[in-house]
Amino acid sequence: MATLHNTAKPGDFAKTVLMPGDPLRARFIAENFLDNRVLVNDVRGIQGYTGEYKGKRVSVMASGMGMPSIGIYSYELYHMYDVDNIIRVGSAGLIDKGLKIRSVLAAMSAYSNSSYGAQFGFRGNLAPCASYDLLSRAVEAAKARNVNIHVGPVYSSDTFYDEDPQNEILERMGVLAVEMEAYALYLNAARARKNALALLTISDNPYTGESCTAQEVRETFTQMMEIALEIA
């Protein structure tokens, strides 16, 4: 069931796919955590691998940046490759000032300024949620690894360089962080009756200007990767 974006064959993907934004982070996860890994897709440099983690068959594939991109890849995985679970492992900018660089969080729900949800025909505002099963197991896996995981809503923005940031308003509403993909992923999962979870690590602080390098984001945010692999 190859598509314009994915040359994998039926059965090439495991039932659970980890989905970082960066193709190089997908390769990092595959090379450092998966045994017997096989490259199953490389269209447009969006690398997808399938291998084994502690005897479990697991896949990892990049999503690219933004909701249109993850919208395409997650839709195809759910509907055309029979994937049941997608776990985003991404970076985020903090909104809650109680968080710090490298804080790990799980997105319980996603708010957005995107019109992505309009396609589903609901005449209102959608705030899709994570899979409770994946979320609860991620919290338990984090506890077992002594990782302090923060659980709450995130804000998925269509704009990275935002001339009208809403951080102060969103913080008052309990939003933890801003990223660019969870909203579309959660909506696609809901429509497909499948499961999704976004595990995120704080990479930058817009209030202070503190941030991680691209290489640090790619190679040192291993706590969330390990939590995702444990629940895959």
Secondary structure by P-SEA (a helix, b strand, c coil): cccccccccccccccbbbbbccaaaaaaaaaccccccccccccccbbbbbbbcccbbbbbbbbcccaaaaaaaaaaaaccccccbbbbbbbbbbccccccccbbbbcccccccccccccccccccccccccaaaaaaaaaaaaaacccccbbbbbbcccccccccaaaaaaaaccccccccaaaaaaaaaaacbbbbbbbbbcccccccccccccccccccaaaaaaaaaac
